[in-house]
């Protein structure tokens, strides 16, 4: 065994983990912890790809605490050594089953950039170290379990399993892969937000029902040999047929997309060779406000396990430690987002009392500096279902709430969110409440009352408001499922007008995406010209990343929009993607060759020169004129860093 493996073994077995961690309220992570709690055998062992952080922004923490609240004992096996099957045995064989999750992120997205290059850090690992979890973590962990425990029930969950529950396009291997249920050897998948399904599974196992017979639980995916006992289902095309015909995959994917709703969604059965079927039951029903409050009120320790103190903790916690999750679900319907498949389109929210109680606990933390970093969720200003119908009949399977235009039944109302933010601002020790999870500017415009925009500008922005128009070409925006560019321009105008009214100098910072399906080089140049006219070069650009189970990924895989079955242009080669990305950052000297090549390919050599609006100077010239026919920048210039040398120099000048 290597030194590293010895160290990982010691972390669990000899208590490099602080001995008092269990008494402080953490769940057991080693046999010594179990002994202190008087547990000889755990009900569930939860194997996760992240470090153990007991905070409600981390999915494994929620599922573990929910099971604990229902009377089950749960142990956490965080980041076991995937090269050594014995690491799975640290907590012993559980009485009811293993739970498996890759963690808060898909392991492949965690490991690789959109250009398929390895990432240099892992924020969900102590000290940001890489290499502590495997690629395709769910498959690896489940197979490790099966090496040691042949018959123990294994339930996979989390975002990695959830988005791979049926056949799916895999960007990293550029292939259609089977359901992860088959590849992993797990018995069940608990998909989506799994509180309802995991407790139903636990109760059934406790009652002695074999896991092979759990084919009926909402929010789960199972495998069967025959459909004779499966009712009211839609039969999808066979997996082997999808591999041969990508058009059939687009058709199959859209059937899946239209059946994600817990009220109207049908059971889906996907055939595989040798008489095997993967059956997706309808999604679990959304949680009520009372249930949301109860879940977020469980006894989380709100920090990482003490065994990580020596490594400096878990970096991902810093982003959420002083943030409030006020809602889940999103009816925004962006094509590149997997929320429809995971959290669903019906927004569920917590009560003001629950959020205020959590905020008050937050203010007592020694590290709290007076700033609540976020109050939101997938979309901050969504505080309930988009219309009354959704509460009883679910989301419409064949139309969106905001795209291409806001639905006439949309209830655009920010009054509850305004009231919540006012209450949070009034708490003792709270200096400022930020909104960082993002707002939908088209939803803000759909609300005829401008009080939210006013309070947003007055109290919740600190110099810059980040929003996500993503692109400026209406062709690309249509593929993105985003409103026309004119809608963003109107929001920009109203935002600027509101800040002028308040006497405040605050700016909009747009998030932009390169290389999305539908974006030819012509559209990419148009986006670069927009950045030029703003006087803005973004430091970071989101290059489209084809992650499993999104409409955009289906487009990337098939070249078809599954909603219309019409062909879509796909920028596929890494070189073309690099050129489109470079165009948005055309001022960066490192991008010069790529930008020049892109402009020539697009037939836009007119943008190379010294004329008004040019993006590049001719080759061999040292610099572009500073003023280039562009509008006054609408984003702030970068300030000089306040270094000790600069401060000392200014004092001498005075």
C-alpha positions, 0 to 999 in steps of 0.5 A, spaced: 500 500 500 502 506 498 504 512 503 498 516 500 493 510 501 496 509 508 494 516 510 487 516 507 486 509 511 489 513 517 484 519 516 478 514 517 481 509 522 485 512 527 482 519 527 486 524 524 479 526 524 478 530 531 475 525 536 470 530 539 467 530 532 461 526 533 460 529 540 459 535 536 454 533 532 457 530 525 455 523 523 460 517 524 466 517 519 469 511 522 469 505 527 471 509 533 465 514 531 460 508 531 463 505 537 462 512 541 455 512 539 453 505 540 452 503 533 454 496 531 452 496 524 449 502 520 443 502 517 446 506 511 453 507 509 453 514 504 459 513 499 460 520 496 465 523 491 466 530 495 469 531 502 464 531 508 461 538 509 455 538 513 451 544 510 444 544 507 448 547 500 451 540 499 446 534 497 449 528 501 448 532 507 441 533 506 439 526 504 443 524 510 440 528 515 433 527 512 434 519 513 437 521 520 430 525 522 426 518 520 430 514 525 435 511 521 443 511 522 447 513 517 455 513 516 459 518 511 464 515 507 467 521 503 472 520 498 474 513 499 481 510 495 478 508 489 484 504 487 483 500 493 476 496 494 478 495 502 477 502 503 469 501 501 469 496 508 471 502 513 464 502 516 462 495 515 456 492 511 450 497 512 444 493 514 439 496 509 444 499 503 449 503 500 448 510 498 452 512 492 453 519 490 459 523 486 458 529 490 455 536 488 458 536 481 458 531 476 465 528 476 467 529 469 465 536 469 469 537 476 475 534 473 475 537 466 474 544 462 469 544 456 476 543 452 477 537 455 483 539 459 484 537 466 482 542 472 488 544 476 483 544 483 477 541 486 474 545 490 470 540 493 476 536 496 480 538 502 485 544 500 483 544 493 487 538 491 485 534 485 485 526 484 481 524 490 475 522 486 475 518 480 472 519 473 465 517 473 465 516 480 458 513 481 460 507 476 467 506 480 464 506 487 458 502 485 463 497 482 468 497 488 462 496 493 460 490 488 467 487 489 466 486 497 458 486 498 455 482 492 448 482 495 447 489 499 442 494 496 446 499 492 442 506 491 445 511 486 443 518 487 446 525 486 446 529 480 451 525 476 446 519 477 440 523 476 442 526 469 445 519 466 439 515 468 437 513 461 441 513 455 445 519 454 450 523 450 457 523 453 461 529 451 468 526 454 467 519 450 463 523 444 458 517 444 451 515 447 452 511 453 447 506 456 443 508 463 448 509 469 444 504 472 446 498 468 454 501 467 454 501 475 451 495 477 447 499 482 440 496 484 436 503 484 437 510 482 434 516 486 433 522 481 432 529 482 432 532 489 431 525 493 428 526 500 421 523 498 424 517 494 430 515 499 425 515 505 420 511 501 426 506 499 428 506 506 421 504 509 420 499 504 427 496 505 426 496 513 419 493 511 423 487 508 421 488 501 427 486 496 430 491 493 428 488 486 421 489 487 422 496 488 419 498 481 414 503 483 417 509 487 416 516 484 423 519 483 426 512 482 429 508 476 429 501 476 431 495 471 426 489 470 426 483 465 419 484 463 414 489 462 408 485 464 408 488 471 409 495 469 403 499 467 401 506 464 408 507 460 411 510 454 416 505 450 422 509 448 426 506 442 431 501 444 438 503 446 442 500 440 437 503 435 439 510 438 446 509 437 445 507 430 440 513 428 442 520 432 435 523 429 432 517 433 436 519 439 433 526 439 426 524 438 427 519 445 430 525 448 425 530 447 420 524 450 424 524 456 424 532 456 416 532 456 415 527 461 420 530 467 413 533 471 411 530 477 404 531 475 403 530 468 409 526 466 409 518 464 413 512 466 418 511 461 421 504 459 427 504 455 429 497 452 436 494 452 438 488 448 438 481 452 431 483 454 433 488 459 428 494 461 430 501 464 424 504 467 423 511 470 418 512 474 414 519 474 418 524 478 417 525 486 412 530 488 414 537 489 415 539 497 411 543 501 413 550 504 413 546 511 417 540 508 422 545 505 422 548 512 423 542 516 429 539 511 433 546 512 432 546 519 435 539 521 441 540 525 447 541 520 453 543 523 454 548 517 461 546 516 466 541 514 468 535 518 474 537 523 478 532 520 480 537 514 482 542 518 489 540 517 488 541 510 485 548 510 478 546 510 474 545 503 474 551 499 467 550 496 464 552 503 466 559 502 462 560 497 455 558 500 457 558 508 453 565 509 448 564 503 441 562 504 437 557 499 430 560 499 428 556 493 429 550 488 426 548 481 426 553 476 421 555 470 426 559 466 427 553 461 434 555 459 436 550 454 443 549 456 441 547 463 439 541 466 435 543 472 429 541 468 431 534 469 434 534 476 430 539 480 424 540 475 420 546 473 416 547 479 419 552 484 418 550 491 420 555 497 422 556 504 418 561 509 420 567 511 421 564 518 425 559 516 430 563 512 430 568 518 432 563 523 437 560 519 440 567 518 440 569 525 444 563 526 449 565 521 450 572 524 453 568 530 458 565 527 465 568 529 467 568 521 460 572 519 462 579 517 455 582 516 454 580 509 449 575 507 452 573 500 446 570 497 438 569 498 436 565 492 437 558 488 437 556 481 434 563 480 434 568 486 427 572 484 423 566 483 419 565 489 413 560 487 410 556 481 410 561 475 402 560 475 396 557 479 395 551 475 402 548 476 400 547 483 395 542 482 397 540 474 404 541 474 408 545 468 406 545 461 409 539 457 409 543 451 411 550 452 415 554 456 413 560 462 418 565 459 420 563 452 420 565 447 415 570 450 412 570 457 406 566 458 400 570 459 398 566 465 405 567 468 405 570 475 410 575 475 410 578 482 416 580 486 412 582 493 414 576 497 421 576 495 422 584 497 419 583 503 423 577 505 429 581 503 427 587 507 426 583 513 433 580 512 436 587 512 433 589 518 437 583 522 442 585 527 449 585 525 447 584 518 450 590 514 448 588 507 444 582 503 447 580 496 443 577 490 449 572 487 445 566 484 442 571 479 436 574 477 432 573 470 431 580 467 426 578 463 422 576 469 423 583 472 421 586 466 414 582 466 413 585 473 409 591 472 411 594 479 418 597 479 419 596 486 424 590 486 428 593 481 429 600 485 430 596 491 435 591 488 439 597 485 439 601 492 440 595 497 443 589 493 448 591 488 455 593 490 458 596 484 456 591 479 450 587 477 451 580 473 446 578 469 446 572 463 444 575 456 449 569 454 449 572 447 446 578 442 444 574 436 437 572 436 438 566 432 443 563 438 438 566 443 433 562 440 437 555 441 439 557 448 432 558 450 433 565 452 429 572 450 431 576 444 436 581 445 432 587 445 429 584 452 436 585 455 437 592 452 430 594 455 433 591 462 439 595 461 436 601 459 431 601 465 437 599 470 441 605 468 435 609 468 434 607 475 441 608 478 441 615 475 434 616 479 438 613 485 444 617 484 448 611 484 454 609 479 453 601 478 454 597 472 451 591 468 456 585 467 453 580 462 455 573 462 456 571 455 457 564 452 461 562 446 460 556 441 453 554 443 449 550 438 447 555 433 453 560 433 456 560 426 463 564 426 458 570 423 454 570 430 461 569 434 463 576 430 457 579 432 458 578 439 465 580 439 462 587 436 457 588 441 463 587 446 467 592 442 461 597 442 460 596 450 468 597 451 468 591 455 472 585 454 470 579 459 475 576 464 472 570 463 467 567 458 463 561 459 465 556 453 459 551 452 459 545 455 455 539 453 453 536 459 448 530 460 441 531 459 440 538 456 437 540 450 443 544 448 447 537 449 442 534 445 443 539 439 450 538 440 450 530 439 445 530 433 445 537 430 438 537 431 433 542 435 429 536 439 423 541 440 422 542 432 427 537 429 430 542 425 437 542 423 442 546 428 449 549 426 454 546 431 461 548 432 464 542 434 472 542 433 476 544 439 479 549 434 473 553 432 471 553 439 477 556 441 476 561 435 469 563 438 472 564 445 478 568 443 473 573 439 469 575 445 476 577 448 479 580 442 483 585 446 488 579 449 494 579 445 495 572 446 488 571 442 491 575 436 492 569 431 486 566 433 482 572 432 485 574 425 483 567 423 476 567 425 475 574 422 478 571 415 474 565 416 467 569 417 469 574 411 470 580 416 477 582 414 474 589 414 475 589 422 482 588 421 485 595 420 485 602 424 478 604 421 472 605 426 470 599 429 476 595 427 477 589 432 485 588 430 490 592 428 494 590 421 499 584 423 506 587 425 503 594 428 504 595 435 498 597 438 491 600 436 488 607 437 485 607 444 479 611 441 476 606 436 469 609 434 466 605 440 461 607 445 462 610 452 464 603 456 458 601 461 462 597 465 467 600 470 475 600 469 479 595 473 482 599 479 489 599 481 490 594 487 491 598 493 498 595 495 503 597 501 507 601 496 502 605 493 499 607 499 506 609 502 507 613 495 501 617 496 502 619 503 509 621 501 506 625 496 501 629 501 
